[in-house]
Amino acid sequence: MTVSLRGTREVRKNCQIFHLLGQLDAFSEPTFQKVVLNYVKESANQVILDLSQIDFIDSSGLGALVRIAKHVDTIKGNFRIVSNARVTQTVKMVRLEKFLKLKNSLDEALEDMQ
């Protein structure tokens, strides 16, 4: 059995940053969403998901991103996604790039949070 999604979390400038790699799909989505939302509820509501190392994202993964973004929005937080070409292409297919606030780098995302 392989783990399709792995990641780490760091806090920088009162912002939670989740660095993820692998696949954000139907298999990994439930745990991914639960873990991120638990941290959001317990800690800072400034959230960056670094998806620059994601190899694959499906509709389940997109749904999780939308739910997390909406939750952060309801608690008056800030949410950004560091994307790569594959993630950006998938997000643009469903026209969510502005809502999900895609950024090209972690530095750009951090700067945009201020």
MDTraj code that builds the backbone (N, CA, C; nanometers):
import mdtraj as md
import numpy as np

residues = "MET THR VAL SER LEU ARG GLY THR ARG GLU VAL ARG LYS ASN CYS GLN ILE PHE HIS LEU LEU GLY GLN LEU ASP ALA PHE SER GLU PRO THR PHE GLN LYS VAL VAL LEU ASN TYR VAL LYS GLU SER ALA ASN GLN VAL ILE LEU ASP LEU SER GLN ILE ASP PHE ILE ASP SER SER GLY LEU GLY ALA LEU VAL ARG ILE ALA LYS HIS VAL ASP THR ILE LYS GLY ASN PHE ARG ILE VAL SER ASN ALA ARG VAL THR GLN THR VAL LYS MET VAL ARG LEU GLU LYS PHE LEU LYS LEU LYS ASN SER LEU ASP GLU ALA LEU GLU ASP MET GLN".split()
xyz = np.array([
    [0.0843, -0.1186, 0.0000],
    [0.0000, 0.0000, 0.0000],
    [0.0885, 0.1247, 0.0000],
    [0.0530, 0.2205, -0.0817],
    [0.1288, 0.3450, -0.0865],
    [0.0424, 0.4595, -0.0348],
    [0.1089, 0.5571, 0.0185],
    [0.0393, 0.6777, 0.0631],
    [0.0406, 0.7740, -0.0544],
    [-0.0780, 0.8181, -0.0958],
    [-0.0835, 0.9015, -0.2152],
    [-0.0545, 1.0482, -0.1887],
    [-0.0635, 1.0905, -0.0620],
    [-0.0397, 1.2310, -0.0291],
    [0.0406, 1.2387, 0.0997],
    [0.1451, 1.3178, 0.0959],
    [0.2264, 1.3416, 0.2148],
    [0.2443, 1.4907, 0.2311],
    [0.2762, 1.5298, 0.3533],
    [0.2960, 1.6720, 0.3721],
    [0.3528, 1.7073, 0.5075],
    [0.3888, 1.8339, 0.5180],
    [0.4387, 1.8896, 0.6431],
    [0.3677, 2.0231, 0.6657],
    [0.3766, 2.0694, 0.7887],
    [0.3144, 2.1968, 0.8258],
    [0.4169, 2.2818, 0.8969],
    [0.4168, 2.4090, 0.8653],
    [0.5013, 2.5045, 0.9367],
    [0.4203, 2.6301, 0.9622],
    [0.4617, 2.7071, 1.0609],
    [0.3988, 2.8355, 1.0887],
    [0.5048, 2.9425, 1.0662],
    [0.4694, 3.0387, 0.9813],
    [0.5611, 3.1474, 0.9499],
    [0.4801, 3.2761, 0.9396],
    [0.5218, 3.3793, 1.0113],
    [0.4530, 3.5090, 1.0096],
    [0.3040, 3.4933, 1.0398],
    [0.2720, 3.4174, 1.1442],
    [0.1338, 3.3926, 1.1863],
    [0.0499, 3.3283, 1.0762],
    [0.1147, 3.2533, 0.9911],
    [0.0477, 3.1890, 0.8786],
    [0.0814, 3.0400, 0.8795],
    [-0.0200, 2.9579, 0.8679],
    [0.0021, 2.8136, 0.8578],
    [0.0298, 2.7786, 0.7125],
    [0.1390, 2.7086, 0.6902],
    [0.1764, 2.6683, 0.5552],
    [0.1818, 2.5163, 0.5517],
    [0.1048, 2.4589, 0.4613],
    [0.1015, 2.3142, 0.4429],
    [0.1729, 2.2823, 0.3122],
    [0.2852, 2.2106, 0.3214],
    [0.3610, 2.1692, 0.2037],
    [0.3176, 2.0266, 0.1713],
    [0.2606, 2.0075, 0.0537],
    [0.2060, 1.8775, 0.0173],
    [0.2726, 1.8240, -0.1087],
    [0.2852, 1.6906, -0.1138],
    [0.3349, 1.6295, -0.2356],
    [0.2645, 1.4973, -0.2585],
    [0.2532, 1.4622, -0.3849],
    [0.1853, 1.3384, -0.4213],
    [0.0567, 1.3674, -0.4953],
    [-0.0482, 1.2939, -0.4571],
    [-0.1761, 1.3030, -0.5269],
    [-0.2865, 1.3465, -0.4320],
    [-0.3584, 1.4488, -0.4714],
    [-0.4744, 1.4947, -0.3952],
    [-0.5969, 1.4420, -0.4694],
    [-0.6407, 1.3235, -0.4266],
    [-0.7460, 1.2530, -0.4980],
    [-0.8506, 1.1987, -0.4013],
    [-0.9424, 1.1197, -0.4536],
    [-1.0513, 1.0651, -0.3719],
    [-0.9988, 0.9826, -0.2552],
    [-0.8845, 0.9197, -0.2715],
    [-0.8272, 0.8385, -0.1647],
    [-0.7715, 0.9250, -0.0521],
    [-0.7006, 1.0312, -0.0867],
    [-0.6336, 1.1136, 0.0150],
    [-0.7196, 1.2289, 0.0665],
    [-0.8221, 1.2670, -0.0074],
    [-0.9013, 1.3853, 0.0248],
    [-0.9628, 1.3859, 0.1648],
    [-1.0271, 1.2771, 0.2111],
    [-1.0916, 1.2861, 0.3436],
    [-0.9933, 1.3192, 0.4567],
    [-0.8792, 1.2534, 0.4568],
    [-0.7793, 1.2784, 0.5616],
    [-0.7193, 1.4165, 0.5458],
    [-0.6868, 1.4536, 0.4226],
    [-0.6308, 1.5857, 0.3943],
    [-0.7220, 1.6956, 0.4480],
    [-0.8487, 1.6910, 0.4113],
    [-0.9427, 1.7948, 0.4528],
    [-0.9581, 1.7972, 0.6045],
    [-0.9686, 1.6825, 0.6662],
    [-0.9853, 1.6751, 0.8115],
    [-0.8655, 1.7358, 0.8838],
    [-0.7458, 1.6992, 0.8415],
    [-0.6237, 1.7489, 0.9060],
    [-0.6125, 1.9007, 0.8914],
    [-0.6306, 1.9514, 0.7701],
    [-0.6175, 2.0957, 0.7475],
    [-0.7225, 2.1725, 0.8275],
    [-0.8475, 2.1291, 0.8216],
    [-0.9525, 2.2011, 0.8945],
    [-0.9320, 2.1953, 1.0458],
    [-0.8803, 2.0845, 1.0975],
    [-0.8508, 2.0773, 1.2411],
    [-0.7454, 2.1801, 1.2801],
    [-0.6398, 2.1932, 1.1997],
    [-0.5372, 2.2942, 1.2285],
    [-0.5941, 2.4349, 1.2172],
    [-0.6802, 2.4583, 1.1192],
    [-0.7401, 2.5911, 1.1024],
    [-0.8247, 2.6257, 1.2241],
    [-0.8989, 2.5298, 1.2747],
    [-0.9845, 2.5543, 1.3911],
    [-0.9028, 2.5793, 1.5174],
    [-0.7854, 2.5156, 1.5290],
    [-0.7037, 2.5258, 1.6498],
    [-0.6027, 2.6395, 1.6457],
    [-0.5633, 2.6823, 1.5274],
    [-0.4511, 2.7761, 1.5151],
    [-0.4885, 2.8953, 1.4287],
    [-0.3881, 2.9551, 1.3708],
    [-0.4049, 3.0756, 1.2895],
    [-0.4965, 3.0499, 1.1704],
    [-0.5777, 3.1508, 1.1369],
    [-0.6694, 3.1375, 1.0244],
    [-0.6102, 3.1934, 0.8948],
    [-0.4802, 3.2107, 0.8918],
    [-0.4072, 3.2490, 0.7715],
    [-0.3466, 3.1201, 0.7168],
    [-0.3921, 3.0767, 0.5989],
    [-0.3570, 2.9436, 0.5499],
    [-0.3026, 2.9504, 0.4077],
    [-0.1886, 2.8850, 0.3877],
    [-0.1336, 2.8666, 0.2537],
    [-0.1166, 2.7165, 0.2315],
    [-0.1720, 2.6689, 0.1215],
    [-0.1485, 2.5316, 0.0795],
    [-0.0461, 2.5350, -0.0326],
    [0.0706, 2.4768, -0.0073],
    [0.1748, 2.4705, -0.1089],
    [0.1543, 2.3410, -0.1870],
    [0.0904, 2.3537, -0.3038],
    [0.0630, 2.2385, -0.3892],
    [0.1614, 2.2305, -0.5060],
    [0.2733, 2.2996, -0.4943],
    [0.3696, 2.3030, -0.6043],
    [0.4308, 2.1661, -0.6338],
    [0.4215, 2.0729, -0.5391],
    [0.4766, 1.9386, -0.5594],
    [0.3671, 1.8328, -0.5797],
    [0.2465, 1.8763, -0.6077],
    [0.1359, 1.7839, -0.6310],
    [0.1463, 1.7298, -0.7739],
    [0.1389, 1.5979, -0.7874],
    [0.1469, 1.5336, -0.9184],
    [0.0115, 1.5217, -0.9868],
    [-0.0951, 1.5147, -0.9059],
    [-0.2283, 1.4887, -0.9607],
    [-0.3330, 1.5416, -0.8652],
    [-0.4381, 1.6010, -0.9206],
    [-0.5519, 1.6447, -0.8401],
    [-0.6783, 1.6106, -0.9183],
    [-0.7759, 1.5524, -0.8503],
    [-0.9021, 1.5186, -0.9160],
    [-1.0156, 1.6022, -0.8571],
    [-1.1388, 1.5702, -0.8964],
    [-1.2536, 1.6491, -0.8510],
    [-1.2723, 1.6421, -0.6999],
    [-1.2367, 1.5314, -0.6383],
    [-1.2451, 1.5215, -0.4921],
    [-1.1478, 1.6190, -0.4262],
    [-1.0277, 1.6263, -0.4807],
    [-0.9287, 1.7209, -0.4300],
    [-0.9735, 1.8649, -0.4486],
    [-1.0302, 1.8952, -0.5649],
    [-1.0823, 2.0299, -0.5892],
    [-1.1939, 2.0635, -0.4907],
    [-1.2810, 1.9667, -0.4663],
    [-1.3896, 1.9886, -0.3708],
    [-1.3368, 2.0212, -0.2325],
    [-1.2325, 1.9506, -0.1908],
    [-1.1721, 1.9769, -0.0596],
    [-1.1142, 2.1180, -0.0546],
    [-1.0478, 2.1600, -0.1615],
    [-0.9914, 2.2953, -0.1654],
    [-1.1013, 2.4007, -0.1529],
    [-1.2118, 2.3801, -0.2223],
    [-1.3235, 2.4744, -0.2154],
    [-1.3810, 2.4780, -0.0738],
    [-1.4005, 2.3618, -0.0119],
    [-1.4563, 2.3576, 0.1243],
    [-1.3635, 2.4263, 0.2246],
    [-1.2340, 2.4031, 0.2124],
    [-1.1382, 2.4677, 0.3026],
    [-1.1398, 2.6186, 0.2802],
    [-1.1377, 2.6610, 0.1535],
    [-1.1407, 2.8049, 0.1224],
    [-1.2662, 2.8704, 0.1797],
    [-1.3802, 2.8060, 0.1643],
    [-1.5057, 2.8616, 0.2181],
    [-1.5016, 2.8695, 0.3699],
    [-1.4461, 2.7666, 0.4346],
    [-1.4379, 2.7686, 0.5808],
    [-1.3490, 2.8836, 0.6282],
    [-1.2325, 2.8976, 0.5677],
    [-1.1413, 3.0058, 0.6058],
    [-1.2084, 3.1411, 0.5823],
    [-1.2832, 3.1519, 0.4751],
    [-1.3553, 3.2755, 0.4458],
    [-1.4591, 3.3066, 0.5535],
    [-1.5308, 3.2063, 0.6005],
    [-1.6357, 3.2302, 0.7013],
    [-1.5783, 3.2746, 0.8353],
    [-1.4528, 3.2390, 0.8633],
    [-1.3917, 3.2814, 0.9894],
    [-1.3019, 3.4034, 0.9687],
    [-1.3230, 3.4718, 0.8574],
    [-1.2530, 3.5973, 0.8255],
    [-1.1013, 3.5792, 0.8161],
    [-1.0605, 3.4643, 0.7625],
    [-0.9189, 3.4383, 0.7440],
    [-0.8755, 3.4662, 0.6019],
    [-0.7521, 3.4315, 0.5731],
    [-0.6956, 3.4441, 0.4388],
    [-0.6482, 3.3082, 0.3932],
    [-0.6670, 3.2802, 0.2647],
    [-0.6351, 3.1493, 0.2084],
    [-0.5706, 3.1689, 0.0720],
    [-0.4559, 3.1068, 0.0518],
    [-0.3865, 3.1107, -0.0772],
    [-0.3378, 2.9705, -0.1104],
    [-0.3203, 2.9460, -0.2396],
    [-0.2660, 2.8192, -0.2872],
    [-0.1455, 2.8484, -0.3742],
    [-0.0334, 2.7829, -0.3429],
    [0.0828, 2.7865, -0.4304],
    [0.0634, 2.6718, -0.5287],
    [0.0616, 2.7053, -0.6547],
    [0.0226, 2.6083, -0.7563],
    [0.1409, 2.5688, -0.8449],
    [0.1178, 2.4688, -0.9262],
    [0.2091, 2.4320, -1.0336],
    [0.1256, 2.4220, -1.1615],
    [0.1881, 2.3929, -1.2729],
    [0.1160, 2.3918, -1.4010],
    [0.0014, 2.2917, -1.4016],
    [0.0227, 2.1754, -1.3451],
    [-0.0803, 2.0710, -1.3457],
    [-0.2015, 2.1124, -1.2613],
    [-0.1755, 2.1622, -1.1414],
    [-0.2848, 2.2062, -1.0539],
    [-0.3574, 2.3249, -1.1174],
    [-0.2825, 2.4200, -1.1687],
    [-0.3427, 2.5380, -1.2309],
    [-0.4334, 2.4983, -1.3466],
    [-0.3872, 2.4078, -1.4305],
    [-0.4677, 2.3634, -1.5441],
    [-0.5992, 2.3008, -1.4976],
    [-0.5926, 2.2163, -1.3958],
    [-0.7126, 2.1504, -1.3441],
    [-0.8085, 2.2524, -1.2842],
    [-0.7560, 2.3460, -1.2067],
    [-0.8396, 2.4481, -1.1431],
    [-0.9033, 2.5383, -1.2494],
    [-0.8268, 2.5741, -1.3521],
    [-0.8801, 2.6618, -1.4572],
    [-0.9894, 2.5924, -1.5381],
    [-0.9833, 2.4610, -1.5512],
    [-1.0871, 2.3885, -1.6256],
    [-1.2245, 2.4082, -1.5633],
    [-1.2284, 2.4256, -1.4316],
    [-1.3563, 2.4464, -1.3627],
    [-1.3747, 2.5924, -1.3202],
    [-1.2882, 2.6775, -1.3703],
    [-1.2973, 2.8232, -1.3510],
    [-1.2974, 2.8661, -1.2044],
    [-1.2083, 2.8076, -1.1265],
    [-1.1991, 2.8416, -0.9846],
    [-1.0687, 2.9128, -0.9485],
    [-0.9902, 2.9535, -1.0483],
    [-0.8576, 3.0096, -1.0191],
    [-0.8630, 3.1376, -0.9363],
    [-0.9619, 3.2224, -0.9576],
    [-0.9716, 3.3456, -0.8785],
    [-1.0234, 3.3172, -0.7386],
    [-1.1232, 3.2314, -0.7287],
    [-1.1790, 3.1964, -0.5982],
    [-1.0738, 3.1298, -0.5097],
    [-0.9931, 3.0409, -0.5671],
    [-0.8926, 2.9689, -0.4887],
    [-0.7623, 3.0471, -0.4727],
    [-0.7525, 3.1629, -0.5353],
    [-0.6392, 3.2549, -0.5179],
    [-0.5047, 3.1846, -0.5387],
    [-0.4847, 3.1367, -0.6609],
    [-0.3617, 3.0663, -0.6971],
    [-0.2447, 3.1639, -0.7064],
    [-0.1316, 3.1205, -0.6538],
    [-0.0073, 3.1982, -0.6596],
    [0.1022, 3.1109, -0.7180],
    [0.2056, 3.1740, -0.7748],
    [0.3132, 3.1001, -0.8411],
    [0.4243, 3.0554, -0.7479],
    [0.4344, 3.1188, -0.6306],
    [0.5425, 3.0828, -0.5381],
    [0.4976, 3.1067, -0.3943],
    [0.5692, 3.0462, -0.3028],
    [0.5402, 3.0653, -0.1602],
    [0.5652, 3.2108, -0.1208],
    [0.6719, 3.2705, -0.1718],
    [0.6990, 3.4112, -0.1416],
    [0.5850, 3.5011, -0.1885],
    [0.5321, 3.4741, -0.3077],
    [0.4206, 3.5531, -0.3594],
    [0.2966, 3.5357, -0.2728],
    [0.2718, 3.4140, -0.2283],
    [0.1556, 3.3869, -0.1421],
    [0.1711, 3.4577, -0.0080],
    [0.2891, 3.4499, 0.0527],
    [0.3132, 3.5163, 0.1809],
    [0.2980, 3.6668, 0.1683],
    [0.3508, 3.7232, 0.0613],
    [0.3407, 3.8669, 0.0396],
    [0.1952, 3.9093, 0.0216],
    [0.1175, 3.8273, -0.0470],
    [-0.0226, 3.8583, -0.0733],
    [-0.1086, 3.8483, 0.0537],
    [-0.0609, 3.7789, 0.1550],
    [-0.1352, 3.7626, 0.2790],
    [-0.1343, 3.8899, 0.3622],
    [-0.0375, 3.9782, 0.3383],
    [-0.0232, 4.0968, 0.4227],
    [-0.1057, 4.2121, 0.3748],
])
top = md.Topology()
chain = top.add_chain()
for i, resn in enumerate(residues, 1):
    res = top.add_residue(resn, chain, resSeq=i)
    for name in ("N", "CA", "C"):
        top.add_atom(name, md.element.get_by_symbol(name[0]), res)
traj = md.Trajectory(xyz[None], top)
